């Protein structure tokens, strides 16, 4: 029960006041002690004598409403709405006020056209073994040289962070194990992307994971002619990104969490530069690799004893 701040009595206080009246105290005297009018005291006394022993606030809604819509009228509004008619059109067809039709549609949850049809179920997938699918993505981060306006008032010289270039956070995540490997590189061109892929394959290989295919939305950098060397010989297959809905991409799921640690955190903006970005990312990746909660078992556990080192 929500008692407003100016209420003189709570339900417990009303019961106490009525009990004092029943014990012999006058209504005027009990009302003065409670700080209310004698008329209000008579009202609570009458409810008590009618059998109400709680004396709670009752609803202010009227007992009857002659103008209330019938069930048939509400059904008619819903049927016309299912035919994708607008609220004003329904009001004109049924001879009702637009506000009335709008209230009914909001009550039915049909005030927006996209709610007329149920949302399609989210199709989720998960590869069965590590290395079957590797997700690659790139996060573009602007370089910072000084304190930004988010932590200091705007003024002369506050736009000095412009024109310093970009850092590119390259991310690789295994679909089955969610194991991530990242690097910060100066560009997203073919040389850096293919070199990153080579180091990614080597890093996963040391964990006993053999990459079978790669999915990325930056495929142009990988489809260009490569330099002769290991990247060209070990180049995995690339499924076309159009075959996979955007909400299934695993690489983008790491961006908000990791970007907050390597590029957008308050500490980096206050120390006046982007040099800490180039440091090791192991500590920043650790909250993503293992401690995150999952429904049953952490996907990273699928890598356990993959190399046969554990007994």
C-alpha contacts under 8 A as a table, 3 or more apart, distances in Angstrom:
res1	aa1	res2	aa2	distance
3	X	7	X	6.57
3	X	10	X	7.29
4	X	7	X	5.66
7	X	10	X	7.21
8	X	34	X	7.22
8	X	35	X	6.64
8	X	36	X	6.89
9	X	12	X	7.66
9	X	13	X	5.24
9	X	14	X	6.00
9	X	34	X	7.27
10	X	13	X	5.05
10	X	14	X	6.25
11	X	14	X	5.09
11	X	15	X	6.34
11	X	54	X	6.59
11	X	55	X	5.48
11	X	56	X	5.46
11	X	57	X	7.92
12	X	15	X	5.26
12	X	16	X	6.30
12	X	54	X	7.94
13	X	16	X	5.01
13	X	17	X	6.15
14	X	17	X	5.12
14	X	18	X	6.26
14	X	44	X	7.03
14	X	55	X	6.72
15	X	18	X	5.21
15	X	19	X	6.14
15	X	53	X	7.39
15	X	54	X	7.25
15	X	55	X	6.86
16	X	19	X	5.13
16	X	20	X	6.33
17	X	20	X	5.22
17	X	21	X	6.44
17	X	30	X	6.12
17	X	31	X	7.71
17	X	34	X	7.15
18	X	21	X	5.02
18	X	22	X	6.21
18	X	41	X	7.87
18	X	44	X	7.19
18	X	45	X	5.84
18	X	48	X	7.37
19	X	22	X	5.00
19	X	23	X	6.11
20	X	23	X	4.92
20	X	24	X	6.60
20	X	25	X	5.70
20	X	30	X	7.02
21	X	24	X	5.37
21	X	25	X	4.57
21	X	26	X	5.89
21	X	27	X	6.08
21	X	30	X	6.57
22	X	25	X	7.05
25	X	29	X	6.57
25	X	30	X	6.42
26	X	29	X	5.16
26	X	30	X	6.17
27	X	30	X	5.17
27	X	31	X	5.99
27	X	38	X	6.40
27	X	41	X	6.60
27	X	42	X	7.11
28	X	31	X	5.11
28	X	32	X	6.17
28	X	37	X	7.91
28	X	38	X	5.43
29	X	32	X	5.15
29	X	33	X	6.29
30	X	33	X	5.15
30	X	34	X	6.22
30	X	41	X	7.68
31	X	34	X	5.11
31	X	35	X	5.99
31	X	36	X	5.19
31	X	37	X	5.76
31	X	38	X	5.40
31	X	40	X	7.90
31	X	41	X	5.76
32	X	35	X	5.02
32	X	36	X	6.23
32	X	37	X	7.17
32	X	38	X	7.78
33	X	36	X	7.92
36	X	40	X	6.56
36	X	41	X	7.08
37	X	40	X	5.35
37	X	41	X	6.45
38	X	41	X	4.96
38	X	42	X	6.19
39	X	42	X	5.14
39	X	43	X	6.37
40	X	43	X	5.03
40	X	44	X	6.48
41	X	44	X	5.30
41	X	45	X	6.13
42	X	45	X	4.94
42	X	46	X	6.11
43	X	46	X	5.27
43	X	47	X	6.46
44	X	47	X	5.18
44	X	48	X	6.20
44	X	55	X	7.14
45	X	48	X	5.04
45	X	49	X	6.25
46	X	49	X	5.13
46	X	50	X	6.23
47	X	50	X	5.08
47	X	51	X	6.66
47	X	52	X	5.58
47	X	55	X	7.29
48	X	51	X	5.40
48	X	52	X	4.89
48	X	53	X	5.95
48	X	55	X	7.29
49	X	52	X	7.13
52	X	55	X	6.09
62	X	65	X	6.70
65	X	68	X	5.48
69	X	73	X	6.08
69	X	74	X	6.75
70	X	73	X	5.30
70	X	74	X	6.47
71	X	74	X	5.19
71	X	75	X	6.18
72	X	75	X	5.04
72	X	76	X	6.18
73	X	76	X	5.01
73	X	77	X	6.30
74	X	77	X	5.13
74	X	78	X	6.28
74	X	104	X	7.16
75	X	78	X	5.07
75	X	79	X	6.13
76	X	79	X	5.12
76	X	80	X	6.25
77	X	80	X	5.33
77	X	81	X	6.14
77	X	90	X	6.67
77	X	101	X	7.27
77	X	104	X	7.85
77	X	105	X	7.82
78	X	81	X	5.01
78	X	82	X	6.13
78	X	105	X	7.49
78	X	108	X	7.90
79	X	82	X	5.05
79	X	83	X	6.57
80	X	83	X	5.09
80	X	84	X	6.90
80	X	85	X	6.00
80	X	90	X	6.55
81	X	84	X	5.04
81	X	85	X	5.14
81	X	86	X	6.91
81	X	87	X	7.73
81	X	90	X	7.44
81	X	110	X	7.47
82	X	85	X	7.35
82	X	116	X	6.45
84	X	113	X	7.15
84	X	116	X	7.85
85	X	89	X	6.24
85	X	90	X	6.52
86	X	89	X	5.23
86	X	90	X	6.26
87	X	90	X	5.14
87	X	91	X	6.19
87	X	98	X	6.61
87	X	101	X	6.25
87	X	102	X	6.32
88	X	91	X	5.02
88	X	92	X	6.16
88	X	98	X	5.71
88	X	101	X	7.96
89	X	92	X	5.15
89	X	93	X	6.13
90	X	93	X	5.08
90	X	94	X	6.14
90	X	101	X	7.29
91	X	94	X	5.37
91	X	95	X	5.61
91	X	96	X	4.72
91	X	97	X	5.78
91	X	98	X	5.43
91	X	101	X	6.13
92	X	95	X	5.14
92	X	96	X	6.56
92	X	97	X	7.98
93	X	96	X	7.97
96	X	100	X	6.81
96	X	101	X	7.02
97	X	100	X	5.26
97	X	101	X	6.51
98	X	101	X	5.20
98	X	102	X	6.07
99	X	102	X	4.98
99	X	103	X	6.18
100	X	103	X	5.22
100	X	104	X	6.35
101	X	104	X	5.16
101	X	105	X	6.15
102	X	105	X	5.13
102	X	106	X	6.20
102	X	111	X	7.02
103	X	106	X	5.21
103	X	107	X	6.13
104	X	107	X	5.01
104	X	108	X	6.15
105	X	108	X	5.06
105	X	109	X	6.03
105	X	110	X	5.00
105	X	111	X	4.90
106	X	109	X	4.93
106	X	110	X	5.96
106	X	111	X	4.98
107	X	110	X	7.72
108	X	111	X	7.73
109	X	112	X	7.71
109	X	115	X	7.22
110	X	113	X	6.87
110	X	115	X	5.80
110	X	116	X	6.21
111	X	115	X	7.64
112	X	115	X	5.62
112	X	116	X	7.44
113	X	116	X	5.58
114	X	117	X	6.49
115	X	118	X	6.57
115	X	119	X	7.86
124	X	248	X	6.63
125	X	248	X	7.52
126	X	175	X	6.61
126	X	176	X	6.16
127	X	130	X	7.54
127	X	132	X	6.50
127	X	133	X	6.92
127	X	175	X	6.01
127	X	176	X	5.01
128	X	132	X	7.55
128	X	176	X	6.04
129	X	132	X	5.98
129	X	176	X	5.70
129	X	177	X	7.80
129	X	302	X	7.80
130	X	133	X	7.51
130	X	174	X	6.57
130	X	175	X	7.03
130	X	176	X	5.07
130	X	177	X	5.83
130	X	209	X	6.18
130	X	210	X	7.71
130	X	211	X	7.87
130	X	302	X	7.39
130	X	303	X	7.34
131	X	134	X	6.43
131	X	174	X	6.29
131	X	175	X	7.50
131	X	176	X	7.38
131	X	209	X	5.46
131	X	210	X	5.24
131	X	211	X	4.19
131	X	212	X	5.89
131	X	213	X	7.65
132	X	174	X	7.99
132	X	175	X	7.43
132	X	176	X	7.56
132	X	210	X	7.86
132	X	211	X	6.05
132	X	212	X	5.12
132	X	213	X	6.22
133	X	174	X	6.24
133	X	175	X	5.50
133	X	176	X	7.54
133	X	211	X	6.87
133	X	212	X	6.43
133	X	213	X	5.18
133	X	214	X	5.72
133	X	215	X	7.08
134	X	172	X	6.62
134	X	173	X	5.78
134	X	174	X	4.68
134	X	175	X	5.89
134	X	211	X	6.84
134	X	212	X	7.94
134	X	213	X	6.29
134	X	214	X	4.71
134	X	215	X	6.15
135	X	171	X	7.92
135	X	172	X	5.51
135	X	173	X	5.17
135	X	174	X	6.29
135	X	175	X	6.83
135	X	214	X	5.96
135	X	215	X	5.03
135	X	216	X	6.00
135	X	249	X	7.16
135	X	250	X	6.33
135	X	251	X	5.69
136	X	170	X	7.38
136	X	171	X	5.65
136	X	172	X	4.62
136	X	173	X	6.71
136	X	214	X	7.13
136	X	215	X	6.23
136	X	216	X	4.96
136	X	217	X	7.82
136	X	251	X	6.08
137	X	170	X	6.04
137	X	171	X	5.28
137	X	172	X	6.69
137	X	216	X	6.05
137	X	217	X	7.01
137	X	218	X	7.11
137	X	251	X	5.56
137	X	252	X	7.03
138	X	168	X	6.34
138	X	169	X	5.48
138	X	170	X	4.58
138	X	171	X	6.03
138	X	188	X	7.48
138	X	218	X	7.93
139	X	168	X	5.66
139	X	169	X	4.87
139	X	170	X	6.52
139	X	171	X	7.84
139	X	255	X	7.01
140	X	166	X	6.65
140	X	167	X	6.07
140	X	168	X	4.77
140	X	169	X	6.36
141	X	166	X	5.59
141	X	167	X	5.05
141	X	168	X	6.07
141	X	169	X	7.33
141	X	263	X	6.61
142	X	164	X	7.60
142	X	165	X	6.30
142	X	166	X	4.50
142	X	167	X	6.12
143	X	161	X	7.32
143	X	164	X	5.74
143	X	165	X	5.82
143	X	166	X	5.30
143	X	167	X	6.38
143	X	273	X	7.44
143	X	274	X	5.88
144	X	147	X	7.86
144	X	148	X	7.94
144	X	161	X	5.48
144	X	164	X	7.20
144	X	269	X	7.26
144	X	272	X	6.89
144	X	273	X	5.01
144	X	274	X	5.50
145	X	160	X	7.15
145	X	161	X	5.38
145	X	164	X	7.61
145	X	272	X	5.42
145	X	273	X	4.50
145	X	274	X	6.96
146	X	160	X	7.42
146	X	161	X	6.76
146	X	269	X	7.15
146	X	270	X	7.49
146	X	271	X	7.40
146	X	272	X	3.90
146	X	273	X	5.84
147	X	151	X	6.85
147	X	152	X	7.02
147	X	158	X	7.82
147	X	269	X	5.58
147	X	270	X	5.57
147	X	271	X	7.42
147	X	272	X	5.41
148	X	151	X	5.95
148	X	152	X	6.52
148	X	158	X	6.84
148	X	161	X	7.50
148	X	269	X	6.43
148	X	270	X	7.94
149	X	152	X	4.87
149	X	153	X	5.77
149	X	154	X	5.65
149	X	158	X	6.60
150	X	153	X	7.66
151	X	269	X	7.90
151	X	270	X	7.61
154	X	158	X	5.99
155	X	158	X	5.63
156	X	159	X	7.76
157	X	160	X	5.69
158	X	161	X	7.50
159	X	162	X	6.08
161	X	164	X	6.47
162	X	165	X	7.94
166	X	186	X	7.14
166	X	187	X	7.83
167	X	184	X	6.51
167	X	185	X	6.33
167	X	186	X	5.53
167	X	187	X	7.05
168	X	184	X	5.51
168	X	185	X	5.31
168	X	186	X	6.02
168	X	187	X	5.91
168	X	188	X	6.58
169	X	182	X	6.87
169	X	183	X	5.85
169	X	184	X	4.50
169	X	185	X	6.46
170	X	182	X	5.44
170	X	183	X	5.29
170	X	184	X	6.11
170	X	185	X	7.15
170	X	193	X	7.91
170	X	196	X	7.58
171	X	180	X	7.01
171	X	181	X	6.02
171	X	182	X	4.54
171	X	183	X	6.86
171	X	251	X	6.56
172	X	180	X	5.53
172	X	181	X	5.15
172	X	182	X	6.18
172	X	200	X	7.27
172	X	251	X	6.75
173	X	178	X	5.67
173	X	179	X	5.50
173	X	180	X	4.32
173	X	181	X	6.48
173	X	250	X	6.88
173	X	251	X	6.12
174	X	177	X	5.70
174	X	178	X	4.96
174	X	179	X	5.32
174	X	180	X	6.54
175	X	178	X	5.49
175	X	179	X	7.89
175	X	250	X	6.98
176	X	299	X	6.47
176	X	302	X	7.87
177	X	298	X	7.98
177	X	299	X	4.41
177	X	300	X	4.56
177	X	301	X	7.26
177	X	302	X	6.07
177	X	303	X	6.94
178	X	289	X	7.33
178	X	299	X	6.19
178	X	300	X	6.26
179	X	289	X	6.12
179	X	300	X	6.31
180	X	285	X	7.66
180	X	289	X	6.98
181	X	200	X	6.76
182	X	281	X	7.31
183	X	196	X	7.56
183	X	281	X	7.65
184	X	277	X	7.34
184	X	278	X	6.39
185	X	188	X	7.57
185	X	192	X	6.90
186	X	192	X	7.83
187	X	192	X	6.44
188	X	192	X	6.15
188	X	193	X	5.99
188	X	221	X	7.63
189	X	192	X	5.67
189	X	193	X	6.04
189	X	221	X	5.88
190	X	193	X	5.15
190	X	194	X	5.82
190	X	221	X	4.44
190	X	222	X	6.19
190	X	224	X	7.00
190	X	226	X	7.62
191	X	194	X	5.51
191	X	195	X	6.03
191	X	226	X	7.91
192	X	195	X	5.09
192	X	196	X	5.92
193	X	196	X	5.02
193	X	197	X	6.15
193	X	221	X	6.76
193	X	222	X	7.20
194	X	197	X	4.91
194	X	198	X	6.18
194	X	221	X	7.76
194	X	222	X	6.53
194	X	226	X	7.86
194	X	231	X	6.29
195	X	198	X	5.02
195	X	199	X	6.33
195	X	231	X	7.04
196	X	199	X	5.19
196	X	200	X	6.00
197	X	200	X	4.89
197	X	201	X	6.11
197	X	231	X	7.39
198	X	201	X	5.22
198	X	202	X	6.30
198	X	230	X	7.14
198	X	231	X	5.54
198	X	234	X	7.92
199	X	202	X	5.02
199	X	203	X	6.03
200	X	203	X	5.06
200	X	204	X	6.16
201	X	204	X	5.28
201	X	205	X	5.89
201	X	210	X	7.61
201	X	211	X	6.84
202	X	205	X	4.88
202	X	206	X	6.30
203	X	206	X	5.33
203	X	207	X	6.87
204	X	207	X	5.13
204	X	208	X	6.51
204	X	209	X	5.16
204	X	210	X	6.94
204	X	211	X	7.73
205	X	208	X	4.95
205	X	209	X	5.04
205	X	210	X	5.87
206	X	209	X	7.36
207	X	303	X	7.86
207	X	306	X	7.41
207	X	307	X	6.78
208	X	306	X	5.98
208	X	307	X	5.44
209	X	306	X	7.90
211	X	214	X	7.66
211	X	236	X	7.22
212	X	236	X	6.05
212	X	237	X	7.02
213	X	236	X	5.16
213	X	237	X	4.75
213	X	238	X	5.80
213	X	239	X	7.17
214	X	236	X	6.36
214	X	237	X	6.13
214	X	238	X	4.98
214	X	239	X	6.73
215	X	238	X	5.62
215	X	239	X	5.69
215	X	240	X	7.13
215	X	241	X	6.50
216	X	219	X	5.98
216	X	238	X	7.75
216	X	241	X	6.46
217	X	241	X	6.09
218	X	221	X	6.27
218	X	222	X	7.58
219	X	222	X	5.24
219	X	223	X	6.16
220	X	223	X	5.15
220	X	224	X	6.43
221	X	224	X	5.80
222	X	225	X	7.97
222	X	226	X	7.85
226	X	231	X	7.53
226	X	232	X	6.26
227	X	231	X	7.87
227	X	232	X	7.14
228	X	231	X	7.59
228	X	232	X	6.20
229	X	232	X	5.81
229	X	233	X	6.65
230	X	233	X	5.13
230	X	234	X	5.96
231	X	234	X	5.39
231	X	235	X	5.71
232	X	235	X	5.29
239	X	243	X	7.48
240	X	243	X	5.80
240	X	244	X	7.77
241	X	244	X	5.53
241	X	245	X	7.78
242	X	245	X	6.88
244	X	248	X	6.75
244	X	249	X	7.74
245	X	248	X	5.64
245	X	249	X	7.43
246	X	249	X	5.66
249	X	252	X	6.28
249	X	253	X	7.45
250	X	253	X	5.44
250	X	254	X	7.37
251	X	254	X	5.82
251	X	255	X	7.19
252	X	255	X	5.24
252	X	256	X	7.83
253	X	256	X	6.95
253	X	257	X	7.82
254	X	257	X	5.53
254	X	258	X	5.86
254	X	288	X	7.79
255	X	258	X	5.26
255	X	259	X	5.45
256	X	259	X	5.36
256	X	260	X	6.20
257	X	260	X	5.56
257	X	261	X	6.99
257	X	288	X	8.00
258	X	261	X	5.18
258	X	262	X	6.34
258	X	284	X	7.01
258	X	285	X	7.07
259	X	262	X	5.22
259	X	263	X	5.27
259	X	264	X	5.94
259	X	265	X	7.88
260	X	263	X	5.94
260	X	264	X	4.72
260	X	265	X	5.01
261	X	264	X	6.65
261	X	265	X	5.73
261	X	284	X	6.22
262	X	265	X	6.99
262	X	268	X	7.86
262	X	276	X	7.75
262	X	277	X	5.52
262	X	284	X	7.44
263	X	268	X	6.88
263	X	274	X	7.49
263	X	277	X	6.84
264	X	268	X	7.07
264	X	269	X	7.39
265	X	268	X	5.65
265	X	269	X	6.71
266	X	269	X	5.22
266	X	270	X	6.23
267	X	270	X	5.27
267	X	271	X	6.33
268	X	271	X	5.48
268	X	272	X	6.76
268	X	273	X	6.66
268	X	274	X	6.84
268	X	276	X	7.55
269	X	272	X	5.70
269	X	273	X	6.88
273	X	276	X	7.69
274	X	277	X	5.59
274	X	278	X	7.82
275	X	278	X	5.89
275	X	279	X	7.66
276	X	279	X	5.42
280	X	283	X	7.31
281	X	284	X	5.13
281	X	285	X	5.95
282	X	285	X	5.12
282	X	286	X	6.05
283	X	286	X	5.22
283	X	287	X	7.84
284	X	287	X	6.78
285	X	288	X	5.35
285	X	289	X	6.25
286	X	289	X	5.10
286	X	290	X	6.48
286	X	291	X	7.66
287	X	290	X	6.24
287	X	291	X	5.62
287	X	292	X	6.63
288	X	291	X	6.82
288	X	292	X	6.22
289	X	292	X	7.30
289	X	300	X	7.18
290	X	298	X	7.40
290	X	300	X	6.97
292	X	298	X	7.91
293	X	298	X	7.32
294	X	297	X	6.26
294	X	298	X	5.77
295	X	298	X	7.99
297	X	301	X	7.14
298	X	301	X	5.66
298	X	302	X	7.97
299	X	302	X	5.72
300	X	303	X	5.85
300	X	304	X	7.68
301	X	304	X	5.29
302	X	306	X	7.86
303	X	306	X	5.28
304	X	310	X	7.77
305	X	308	X	4.67
305	X	309	X	5.77
305	X	310	X	5.25
305	X	311	X	7.87
306	X	309	X	7.72
308	X	311	X	7.53
